Amino acid sequence: MTVEPGVRTGAESDASVIARSRDEPEAFAVLFDRYADEVHRYLARRLGDEPADDLMAETFTTAFQQRHRYDPSRATGDGARPWLFGIATNLVGRHRRAEGRRFRALARVPVPADHEEPLADRAAARVGAQAVRRELAAGLAALSARHRDVLLLVAWGGLGYEEVAQALGVPIGTVRSRLHRARGKLREALGGSDPTTLREVPGHD
């Protein structure tokens, strides 16, 4: 059975919700209920919790204002999700300096020495995880904005290549190229680990 993008079992599709909201504005709240938490997590990982609160609200305000321009024929994957993440990523673009400062600051957070709890395996694991987060933060800070956007939409937004292409309005070949370059640079920073498997935001436990 083929499932239309954005359709959940027993639920109205995203496209139908958006179409209905053009005459019934209150219907748009359905999309907020479906995606607000995901969008907030993505923004918080990039900019921190406090800015994420405001930008998540702005994402849905912008989407509501632009709902008449939403084209369901271009939707891939999970309906309106790439569209919303694209808006969120554009808003992050206004805070590039803040994002860069955040990652650079996280990269400077001291890692506790192993001897503080020499017999505790959990302590050693925590130290190792903190070191990885520092390296990840430093690597992310060094990436260009366009490479960082693609990488984090995949790693922290959970979007597929076609969804990222839709979110950013670029060809899928461009997504693949940027992701390849970003992965290569972060692999060097992380000692060979695949950065797209690192779901933890630096500095968050």
N, CA, C and O of each residue as an XYZ file, in Angstrom:
820
protein
N       0.836     -1.188      0.000
C       0.000      0.000      0.000
C       0.875      1.242      0.000
O       1.813      1.320      0.793
N       0.605      2.205     -0.851
C       1.355      3.446     -0.915
C       0.765      4.458      0.052
O      -0.440      4.708      0.053
N       1.629      5.034      0.870
C       1.180      6.029      1.840
C       1.604      7.405      1.377
O       2.777      7.629      1.079
N       0.669      8.319      1.314
C       0.958      9.685      0.898
C       1.862     10.354      1.924
O       1.645     10.195      3.126
N       2.898     11.121      1.467
C       3.754     11.810      2.414
C       2.939     12.670      3.367
O       1.998     13.351      2.959
N       3.312     12.630      4.643
C       2.623     13.452      5.620
C       1.334     12.868      6.131
O       0.616     13.526      6.883
N       1.015     11.623      5.735
C      -0.205     10.978      6.209
C       0.144     10.020      7.341
O       0.990      9.143      7.165
N      -0.481     10.167      8.479
C      -0.281      9.273      9.604
C      -1.508      8.395      9.723
O      -2.609      8.793      9.342
N      -1.318      7.219     10.242
C      -2.416      6.268     10.323
C      -3.629      6.903     10.993
O      -3.562      7.351     12.137
N      -4.728      6.931     10.266
C      -5.961      7.484     10.803
C      -5.958      8.984     10.941
O      -6.848      9.540     11.584
N      -4.966      9.674     10.347
C      -4.861     11.124     10.501
C      -4.943     11.816      9.154
O      -4.661     11.225      8.112
N      -5.331     13.070      9.196
C      -5.401     13.896      7.984
C      -3.989     14.214      7.515
O      -3.108     14.452      8.342
N      -3.754     14.221      6.206
C      -2.425     14.507      5.678
C      -2.045     15.959      5.944
O      -2.902     16.821      6.139
N      -0.723     16.209      5.946
C      -0.236     17.577      6.126
C      -0.780     18.495      5.042
O      -1.220     19.610      5.321
N      -0.745     18.015      3.802
C      -1.209     18.839      2.684
C      -2.672     19.219      2.862
O      -3.067     20.352      2.588
N      -3.472     18.260      3.325
C      -4.893     18.534      3.541
C      -5.091     19.535      4.673
O      -5.955     20.408      4.594
N      -4.289     19.405      5.722
C      -4.375     20.347      6.838
C      -4.056     21.763      6.370
O      -4.757     22.715      6.714
N      -2.990     21.887      5.583
C      -2.588     23.210      5.100
C      -3.653     23.793      4.179
O      -3.990     24.973      4.277
N      -4.181     22.958      3.283
C      -5.233     23.432      2.378
C      -6.459     23.898      3.161
O      -7.052     24.931      2.850
N      -6.827     23.131      4.170
C      -8.002     23.486      4.971
C      -7.762     24.757      5.771
O      -8.684     25.538      6.007
N      -6.505     24.960      6.189
C      -6.188     26.119      7.029
C      -6.313     27.437      6.264
O      -6.373     28.508      6.869
N      -6.352     27.354      4.932
C      -6.504     28.586      4.155
C      -7.862     29.219      4.377
O      -8.006     30.440      4.309
N      -8.864     28.384      4.644
C     -10.201     28.879      4.967
C     -10.505     28.773      6.452
O     -11.354     29.495      6.975
N      -9.801     27.858      7.133
C      -9.995     27.659      8.572
C      -8.629     27.804      9.251
O      -7.980     26.800      9.542
N      -8.192     29.028      9.504
C      -6.839     29.261     10.027
C      -6.494     28.438     11.265
O      -5.342     28.047     11.453
N      -7.496     28.176     12.113
C      -7.223     27.437     13.333
C      -6.760     26.003     13.066
O      -6.156     25.376     13.937
N      -7.039     25.480     11.864
C      -6.634     24.118     11.522
C      -5.118     23.976     11.472
O      -4.597     22.870     11.616
N      -4.406     25.078     11.271
C      -2.949     25.016     11.159
C      -2.301     24.528     12.452
O      -1.159     24.068     12.448
N      -3.038     24.631     13.559
C      -2.513     24.167     14.845
C      -2.166     22.684     14.812
O      -1.341     22.224     15.601
N      -2.788     21.932     13.907
C      -2.483     20.497     13.787
C      -1.017     20.297     13.444
O      -0.367     19.406     13.993
N      -0.482     21.125     12.531
C       0.928     20.997     12.159
C       1.834     21.344     13.329
O       2.873     20.714     13.527
N       1.442     22.337     14.096
C       2.220     22.693     15.276
C       2.297     21.505     16.230
O       3.371     21.171     16.731
N       1.168     20.880     16.473
C       1.137     19.732     17.375
C       2.007     18.586     16.858
O       2.630     17.867     17.639
N       2.042     18.422     15.533
C       2.803     17.316     14.945
C       4.309     17.540     14.966
O       5.068     16.595     15.183
N       4.751     18.764     14.746
C       6.165     18.995     14.459
C       6.886     19.962     15.383
O       8.105     20.093     15.282
N       6.185     20.641     16.278
C       6.832     21.663     17.110
C       7.987     21.098     17.928
O       9.043     21.724     18.012
N       7.807     19.935     18.525
C       8.862     19.360     19.363
C      10.115     19.038     18.548
O      11.233     19.301     18.990
N       9.922     18.467     17.352
C      11.061     18.131     16.496
C      11.812     19.379     16.062
O      13.041     19.419     16.098
N      11.070     20.392     15.655
C      11.691     21.636     15.211
C      12.445     22.286     16.370
O      13.549     22.800     16.189
N      11.850     22.261     17.549
C      12.507     22.865     18.711
C      13.802     22.132     19.046
O      14.814     22.773     19.327
N      13.788     20.801     19.020
C      15.007     20.045     19.318
C      16.124     20.399     18.340
O      17.273     20.590     18.735
N      15.775     20.482     17.075
C      16.764     20.829     16.039
C      17.352     22.216     16.299
O      18.569     22.395     16.242
N      16.504     23.185     16.579
C      16.970     24.552     16.821
C      17.780     24.644     18.111
O      18.766     25.378     18.174
N      17.368     23.902     19.138
C      18.091     23.935     20.410
C      19.494     23.359     20.267
O      20.438     23.853     20.884
N      19.630     22.326     19.462
C      20.944     21.736     19.238
C      21.869     22.720     18.526
O      23.080     22.715     18.746
N      21.296     23.551     17.684
C      22.110     24.492     16.926
C      22.390     25.785     17.679
O      23.486     26.337     17.571
N      21.410     26.280     18.445
C      21.552     27.599     19.034
C      21.361     27.643     20.545
O      21.629     28.671     21.166
N      20.907     26.555     21.142
C      20.630     26.564     22.570
C      19.139     26.675     22.839
O      18.367     27.043     21.953
N      18.738     26.357     24.058
C      17.315     26.281     24.389
C      16.584     27.611     24.284
O      15.491     27.678     23.722
N      17.178     28.665     24.820
C      16.460     29.947     24.863
C      16.178     30.509     23.467
O      15.033     30.863     23.183
N      17.184     30.603     22.583
C      16.880     31.074     21.221
C      15.909     30.140     20.497
O      15.104     30.586     19.681
N      15.990     28.842     20.801
C      15.123     27.872     20.121
C      13.651     28.143     20.410
O      12.804     27.946     19.539
N      13.341     28.590     21.616
C      11.946     28.896     21.952
C      11.377     29.933     20.997
O      10.287     29.764     20.450
N      12.138     31.018     20.803
C      11.667     32.106     19.942
C      11.643     31.693     18.475
O      10.695     32.005     17.754
N      12.689     30.991     18.034
C      12.773     30.634     16.623
C      11.776     29.543     16.244
O      11.296     29.511     15.111
N      11.462     28.659     17.171
C      10.426     27.659     16.893
C       9.093     28.348     16.661
O       8.370     28.012     15.722
N       8.764     29.317     17.516
C       7.523     30.071     17.341
C       7.540     30.839     16.027
O       6.529     30.903     15.327
N       8.694     31.423     15.691
C       8.805     32.186     14.451
C       8.698     31.272     13.228
O       8.155     31.665     12.195
N       9.221     30.046     13.357
C       9.116     29.083     12.259
C       7.657     28.836     11.892
O       7.291     28.870     10.717
N       6.834     28.589     12.895
C       5.432     28.281     12.621
C       4.631     29.527     12.251
O       3.655     29.438     11.505
N       5.033     30.674     12.764
C       4.390     31.926     12.337
C       4.662     32.179     10.864
O       3.761     32.544     10.109
N       5.934     31.978     10.456
C       6.303     32.155      9.054
C       5.581     31.151      8.168
O       5.066     31.504      7.107
N       5.548     29.899      8.610
C       4.864     28.863      7.831
C       3.383     29.199      7.672
O       2.817     29.033      6.591
N       2.767     29.666      8.734
C       1.349     30.040      8.664
C       1.145     31.164      7.655
O       0.205     31.123      6.860
N       2.009     32.153      7.682
C       1.896     33.289      6.756
C       2.121     32.864      5.311
O       1.585     33.480      4.390
N       2.917     31.806      5.111
C       3.250     31.349      3.760
C       2.447     30.122      3.330
O       2.754     29.516      2.304
N       1.439     29.753      4.091
C       0.708     28.515      3.818
C       0.026     28.518      2.457
O      -0.185     27.454      1.875
N      -0.321     29.689      1.940
C      -0.966     29.771      0.630
C       0.005     29.412     -0.494
O      -0.412     29.098     -1.608
N       1.316     29.461     -0.189
C       2.329     29.163     -1.208
C       2.837     27.735     -1.116
O       3.665     27.324     -1.929
N       2.360     26.972     -0.147
C       2.817     25.585      0.007
C       2.334     24.745     -1.168
O       1.148     24.741     -1.500
N       3.275     24.029     -1.797
C       2.960     23.215     -2.971
C       3.112     21.741     -2.620
O       4.234     21.237     -2.571
N       2.003     21.037     -2.374
C       2.098     19.624     -1.971
C       2.715     18.733     -3.044
O       3.210     17.650     -2.730
N       2.694     19.167     -4.298
C       3.266     18.338     -5.363
C       4.785     18.240     -5.252
O       5.394     17.337     -5.825
N       5.396     19.170     -4.517
C       6.844     19.160     -4.348
C       7.262     18.448     -3.074
O       8.454     18.279     -2.818
N       6.298     18.033     -2.282
C       6.605     17.422     -0.993
C       7.238     16.047     -1.177
O       6.821     15.260     -2.027
N       8.249     15.778     -0.364
C       8.874     14.458     -0.343
C       8.917     13.990      1.101
O       8.864     14.799      2.027
N       9.014     12.700      1.286
C       9.158     12.195      2.643
C       7.926     12.459      3.483
O       6.813     12.097      3.102
N       8.130     13.090      4.625
C       7.062     13.231      5.605
C       6.314     14.552      5.439
O       6.317     15.382      6.348
N       5.682     14.752      4.299
C       4.790     15.881      4.099
C       5.428     17.233      4.317
O       6.391     17.589      3.638
N       4.890     17.999      5.275
C       5.312     19.375      5.518
C       6.613     19.473      6.313
O       7.144     20.570      6.486
N       7.118     18.379      6.786
C       8.298     18.413      7.645
C       9.509     19.084      6.986
O      10.110     19.962      7.605
N       9.896     18.708      5.748
C      11.030     19.389      5.120
C      10.787     20.889      4.948
O      11.703     21.694      5.114
N       9.557     21.258      4.617
C       9.199     22.669      4.465
C       9.437     23.423      5.769
O      10.016     24.509      5.759
N       9.000     22.861      6.880
C       9.159     23.509      8.170
C      10.627     23.577      8.582
O      11.077     24.588      9.120
N      11.374     22.499      8.330
C      12.791     22.510      8.672
C      13.565     23.480      7.782
O      14.566     24.053      8.213
N      13.113     23.666      6.556
C      13.736     24.653      5.693
C      13.555     26.061      6.236
O      14.492     26.860      6.237
N      12.345     26.363      6.697
C      12.077     27.670      7.296
C      12.940     27.848      8.547
O      13.546     28.901      8.744
N      12.992     26.822      9.384
C      13.797     26.899     10.605
C      15.272     27.135     10.282
O      15.937     27.931     10.945
N      15.778     26.444      9.266
C      17.186     26.602      8.891
C      17.458     27.999      8.358
O      18.514     28.570      8.629
N      16.520     28.553      7.604
C      16.675     29.935      7.132
C      16.737     30.900      8.297
O      17.486     31.876      8.253
N      15.965     30.645      9.331
C      15.987     31.507     10.508
C      17.303     31.367     11.267
O      17.818     32.347     11.805
N      17.850     30.145     11.311
C      19.165     29.952     11.921
C      20.200     30.805     11.196
O      21.148     31.302     11.805
N      20.008     30.969      9.887
C      20.937     31.752      9.090
C      21.100     33.181      9.566
O      22.128     33.807      9.307
N      20.102     33.705     10.258
C      20.197     35.063     10.797
C      21.041     35.105     12.067
O      21.355     36.178     12.583
N      21.400     33.934     12.557
C      22.135     33.843     13.826
C      23.444     33.080     13.639
O      23.901     32.391     14.551
N      24.046     33.205     12.451
C      25.271     32.451     12.159
C      26.370     32.765     13.172
O      27.063     31.862     13.640
N      26.526     34.036     13.504
C      27.600     34.396     14.433
C      27.349     33.791     15.808
O      28.269     33.297     16.459
N      26.095     33.836     16.242
C      25.763     33.263     17.549
C      26.001     31.758     17.558
O      26.504     31.210     18.538
N      25.637     31.087     16.456
C      25.852     29.646     16.373
C      27.341     29.327     16.405
O      27.779     28.411     17.101
N      28.115     30.098     15.637
C      29.554     29.877     15.629
C      30.173     30.096     17.001
O      31.023     29.318     17.436
N      29.744     31.162     17.687
C      30.261     31.421     19.031
C      29.894     30.291     19.983
O      30.700     29.893     20.825
N      28.673     29.774     19.848
C      28.212     28.673     20.722
C      29.089     27.435     20.542
O      29.541     26.847     21.525
N      29.332     27.035     19.287
C      30.137     25.843     19.044
C      31.586     26.053     19.488
O      32.212     25.148     20.039
N      32.114     27.259     19.242
C      33.504     27.514     19.667
C      33.623     27.489     21.188
O      34.607     26.985     21.730
N      32.617     28.036     21.876
C      32.639     28.020     23.345
C      32.551     26.594     23.869
O      33.250     26.236     24.817
N      31.691     25.774     23.255
C      31.556     24.379     23.688
C      32.844     23.599     23.442
O      33.177     22.678     24.187
N      33.562     23.982     22.388
C      34.815     23.295     22.078
C      35.891     23.599     23.117
O      36.873     22.865     23.231
N      35.705     24.694     23.884
C      36.710     25.063     24.893
C      36.369     24.557     26.291
O      37.137     24.772     27.229
N      35.217     23.883     26.441
C      34.830     23.382     27.766
C      35.845     22.343     28.230
O      36.103     21.370     27.521
N      36.423     22.540     29.414
C      37.448     21.589     29.894
C      36.881     20.183     30.072
O      35.734     20.014     30.486
N      37.687     19.190     29.758
C      37.316     17.792     29.968
C      37.943     17.322     31.277
O      39.160     17.428     31.432
N      37.155     16.804     32.229
C      37.721     16.352     33.503
C      38.780     15.278     33.293
O      38.671     14.453     32.386
N      39.789     15.296     34.127
C      40.861     14.300     34.027
C      40.374     12.944     34.533
O      39.527     12.873     35.423
N      40.916     11.872     33.961
C      40.512     10.523     34.345
C      40.768     10.242     35.821
O      40.030      9.476     36.440
N      41.832     10.870     36.407
C      42.210     10.518     37.762
C      41.211     11.003     38.808
O      41.324     10.637     39.978
N      40.237     11.819     38.411
C      39.250     12.286     39.376
C      38.426     11.126     39.918
O      38.050     11.130     41.091
N      38.141     10.135     39.082
C      37.425      8.941     39.509
C      38.070      7.745     38.807
O      37.477      7.163     37.899
N      39.291      7.377     39.228
C      40.091      6.401     38.477
C      39.469      5.017     38.371
O      39.796      4.279     37.442
N      38.590      4.638     39.286
C      38.051      3.290     39.271
C      36.640      3.226     38.709
O      36.042      2.150     38.677
N      36.099      4.342     38.270
C      34.701      4.365     37.823
C      34.646      4.322     36.305
O      35.058      5.268     35.634
N      34.137      3.225     35.767
C      34.009      3.112     34.315
C      33.078      4.185     33.763
O      33.295      4.719     32.675
N      32.045      4.488     34.530
C      31.102      5.500     34.054
C      31.774      6.857     33.925
O      31.476      7.617     33.004
N      32.676      7.159     34.843
C      33.394      8.430     34.783
C      34.269      8.481     33.531
O      34.322      9.499     32.842
N      34.942      7.388     33.250
C      35.798      7.341     32.064
C      34.975      7.500     30.793
O      35.381      8.196     29.862
N      33.819      6.850     30.762
C      32.951      6.960     29.588
C      32.453      8.384     29.427
O      32.342      8.896     28.313
N      32.149      9.029     30.574
C      31.653     10.406     30.512
C      32.740     11.340     29.991
O      32.478     12.224     29.175
N      33.963     11.132     30.475
C      35.078     11.950     30.004
C      35.260     11.784     28.504
O      35.471     12.755     27.777
N      35.172     10.516     28.048
C      35.324     10.261     26.616
C      34.240     10.929     25.808
O      34.512     11.485     24.743
N      33.009     10.885     26.298
C      31.891     11.507     25.587
C      32.062     13.013     25.540
O      31.761     13.637     24.522
N      32.543     13.610     26.632
C      32.749     15.053     26.655
C      33.826     15.464     25.660
O      33.730     16.505     25.012
N      34.857     14.622     25.553
C      35.921     14.925     24.596
C      35.396     14.901     23.167
O      35.740     15.754     22.349
N      34.541     13.892     22.875
C      33.959     13.801     21.540
C      33.095     15.023     21.251
O      33.129     15.567     20.148
N      32.320     15.452     22.246
C      31.464     16.609     22.038
C      32.284     17.869     21.777
O      31.908     18.717     20.968
N      33.412     17.972     22.481
C      34.299     19.117     22.229
C      34.803     19.096     20.792
O      34.792     20.114     20.100
N      35.247     17.915     20.353
C      35.778     17.797     18.994
C      34.682     18.059     17.961
O      34.924     18.695     16.936
N      33.472     17.560     18.242
C      32.349     17.791     17.334
C      32.029     19.265     17.251
O      31.818     19.794     16.159
N      31.991     19.944     18.400
C      31.692     21.376     18.416
C      32.723     22.156     17.621
O      32.382     23.052     16.848
N      34.002     21.805     17.819
C      35.068     22.500     17.091
C      34.941     22.253     15.592
O      35.119     23.166     14.786
N      34.633     21.008     15.224
C      34.482     20.690     13.806
C      33.309     21.415     13.174
O      33.416     21.906     12.050
N      32.186     21.489     13.888
C      31.005     22.191     13.371
C      31.284     23.682     13.213
O      30.848     24.300     12.242
N      32.004     24.255     14.162
C      32.331     25.683     14.090
C      33.181     25.992     12.868
O      33.108     27.089     12.315
N      33.994     25.015     12.445
C      34.902     25.230     11.316
C      34.228     25.045      9.959
O      34.782     25.452      8.937
N      33.042     24.436      9.933
C      32.357     24.209      8.660
C      31.762     25.505      8.111
O      31.418     26.415      8.866
N      31.650     25.571      6.799
C      30.931     26.694      6.189
C      29.446     26.547      6.501
O      28.982     25.453      6.822
N      28.706     27.636      6.409
C      27.276     27.620      6.745
C      26.517     26.623      5.875
O      25.676     25.883      6.385
N      26.795     26.588      4.578
C      26.029     25.709      3.691
C      26.306     24.238      3.954
O      25.410     23.403      3.839
N      27.562     23.917      4.313
C      27.887     22.534      4.638
C      27.295     22.143      5.990
O      26.817     21.022      6.161
N      27.328     23.061      6.941
C      26.766     22.796      8.264
C      25.260     22.565      8.175
O      24.728     21.670      8.832
N      24.573     23.370      7.364
C      23.121     23.215      7.230
C      22.751     21.824      6.732
O      21.869     21.171      7.289
N      23.429     21.377      5.685
C      23.123     20.061      5.118
C      23.413     18.965      6.131
O      22.584     18.081      6.349
N      24.573     19.019      6.743
C      24.960     17.985      7.699
C      23.979     17.900      8.867
O      23.576     16.805      9.258
N      23.592     19.047      9.425
C      22.753     19.040     10.618
C      21.290     18.752     10.304
O      20.563     18.259     11.166
N      20.849     19.048      9.095
C      19.500     18.627      8.713
C      19.413     17.108      8.636
O      18.376     16.520      8.940
N      20.516     16.477      8.224
C      20.555     15.009      8.180
C      20.743     14.437      9.583
O      19.989     13.566     10.016
N      21.771     14.944     10.295
C      22.152     14.344     11.572
C      21.205     14.701     12.703
O      20.860     13.838     13.511
N      20.782     15.941     12.778
C      19.955     16.386     13.899
C      18.497     16.604     13.505
O      17.612     16.553     14.359
N      18.240     16.846     12.226
C      16.863     16.988     11.779
C      16.258     15.674     11.339
O      15.036     15.536     11.286
N      17.119     14.690     11.016
C      16.640     13.378     10.596
C      16.050     13.365      9.206
O      15.259     12.474      8.895
N      16.403     14.321      8.348
C      15.867     14.378      6.992
C      16.700     13.525      6.045
O      17.906     13.365      6.235
N      16.039     12.974      5.014
C      16.733     12.268      3.953
C      17.256     13.257      2.922
O      16.962     14.450      2.997
N      18.031     12.765      1.961
C      18.650     13.644      0.974
C      17.603     14.458      0.192
O      17.763     15.664      0.006
N      16.540     13.791     -0.260
C      15.519     14.504     -1.026
C      14.815     15.549     -0.167
O      14.466     16.627     -0.647
N      14.612     15.219      1.104
C      13.968     16.167      2.001
C      14.860     17.380      2.258
O      14.372     18.508      2.334
N      16.159     17.150      2.392
C      17.093     18.263      2.572
C      17.097     19.148      1.323
O      17.100     20.375      1.420
N      17.098     18.513      0.158
C      17.054     19.275     -1.087
C      15.809     20.161     -1.135
O      15.876     21.324     -1.533
N      14.681     19.598     -0.725
C      13.439     20.371     -0.695
C      13.523     21.488      0.348
O      13.107     22.616      0.084
N      14.054     21.180      1.521
C      14.138     22.166      2.597
C      14.994     23.369      2.207
O      14.656     24.508      2.530
N      16.103     23.113      1.513
C      17.043     24.179      1.178
C      16.840     24.751     -0.213
O      17.437     25.767     -0.568
N      15.989     24.093     -1.006
C      15.752     24.580     -2.362
C      16.951     24.424     -3.273
O      17.220     25.289     -4.107
N      17.687     23.307     -3.115
C      18.859     23.037     -3.952
C      18.710     21.653     -4.570
O      17.935     20.842     -4.062
N      19.438     21.358     -5.662
C      19.369     20.016     -6.268
C      19.901     18.960     -5.316
O      20.736     19.247     -4.458
N      19.414     17.739     -5.472
C      19.853     16.656     -4.592
C      21.341     16.372     -4.777
O      22.012     15.951     -3.835
N      21.860     16.595     -5.976
C      23.293     16.413     -6.195
C      24.115     17.375     -5.356
O      25.196     17.024     -4.882
N      23.610     18.582     -5.172
C      24.290     19.567     -4.326
C      24.276     19.110     -2.871
O      25.257     19.281     -2.148
N      23.157     18.528     -2.450
C      23.069     18.002     -1.086
C      24.122     16.924     -0.878
O      24.851     16.943      0.114
N      24.200     15.979     -1.821
C      25.171     14.889     -1.693
C      26.601     15.422     -1.642
O      27.415     14.954     -0.846
N      26.902     16.401     -2.493
C      28.250     16.958     -2.545
C      28.611     17.664     -1.245
O      29.694     17.460     -0.696
N      27.689     18.500     -0.758
C      27.966     19.235      0.484
C      28.087     18.298      1.671
O      28.939     18.484      2.540
N      27.217     17.275      1.702
C      27.259     16.335      2.813
C      28.561     15.539      2.799
O      29.151     15.285      3.849
N      29.006     15.149      1.608
C      30.262     14.407      1.486
C      31.427     15.233      2.026
O      32.268     14.724      2.766
N      31.468     16.509      1.649
C      32.556     17.375      2.108
C      32.497     17.591      3.618
O      33.515     17.540      4.309
N      31.271     17.835      4.120
C      31.112     18.084      5.562
C      31.494     16.850      6.361
O      32.172     16.954      7.383
N      31.060     15.682      5.901
C      31.395     14.435      6.599
C      32.902     14.233      6.642
O      33.458     13.852      7.672
N      33.560     14.490      5.516
C      34.999     14.303      5.459
C      35.728     15.184      6.456
O      36.653     14.733      7.131
N      35.311     16.447      6.550
C      35.972     17.367      7.473
C      35.715     16.976      8.926
O      36.609     17.064      9.767
N      34.487     16.545      9.214
C      34.188     16.173     10.595
C      34.798     14.828     10.972
O      35.147     14.608     12.132
N      34.927     13.934     10.005
C      35.595     12.658     10.309
C      37.028     12.923     10.787
O      37.515     12.277     11.715
N      37.684     13.872     10.145
C      39.045     14.216     10.568
C      39.033     14.737     11.998
O      39.877     14.365     12.814
N      38.053     15.616     12.298
C      37.976     16.196     13.645
C      37.625     15.162     14.701
O      38.007     15.297     15.863
N      36.887     14.116     14.290
C      36.405     13.118     15.241
C      37.213     11.823     15.206
O      36.809     10.825     15.802
N      38.314     11.835     14.533
C      39.174     10.665     14.525
C      38.598      9.471     13.794
O      38.878      8.326     14.148
N      37.778      9.736     12.756
C      37.254      8.657     11.938
C      35.804      8.312     12.176
O      35.244      7.528     11.411
N      35.156      8.863     13.211
C      33.742      8.577     13.469
C      32.866      9.243     12.420
O      33.219     10.290     11.878
N      31.703      8.619     12.132
C      30.757      9.194     11.178
C      29.941     10.255     11.894
O      29.171      9.919     12.794
N      30.080     11.534     11.526
C      29.387     12.599     12.246
C      27.875     12.527     12.149
O      27.191     13.056     13.024
N      27.322     11.891     11.118
C      25.866     11.855     10.990
C      25.226     10.867     11.958
O      24.000     10.792     12.041
N      26.049     10.100     12.699
C      25.480      9.198     13.702
C      25.493      9.833     15.087
O      24.985      9.247     16.044
N      26.073     11.032     15.201
C      26.178     11.680     16.499
C      24.951     12.531     16.749
O      24.866     13.663     16.273
N      24.005     11.996     17.490
C      22.737     12.679     17.729
C      22.803     13.635     18.915
O      21.946     14.505     19.063
N      23.832     13.472     19.769
C      23.899     14.328     20.949
C      24.427     15.688     20.568
O      25.419     15.793     19.846
N      23.781     16.723     21.042
C      24.288     18.066     20.824
C      25.435     18.309     21.795
O      25.353     17.901     22.954
N      26.496     18.961     21.348
C      27.599     19.240     22.253
C      27.113     20.025     23.459
O      26.345     20.978     23.322
N      27.567     19.618     24.654
C      27.245     20.360     25.845
C      25.919     19.971     26.462
O      25.597     20.466     27.542
N      25.113     19.092     25.820
C      23.844     18.657     26.374
C      23.973     17.213     26.833
O      24.503     16.375     26.104
N      23.492     16.916     28.038
C      23.521     15.546     28.559
C      22.158     14.894     28.425
O      21.985     13.738     28.810
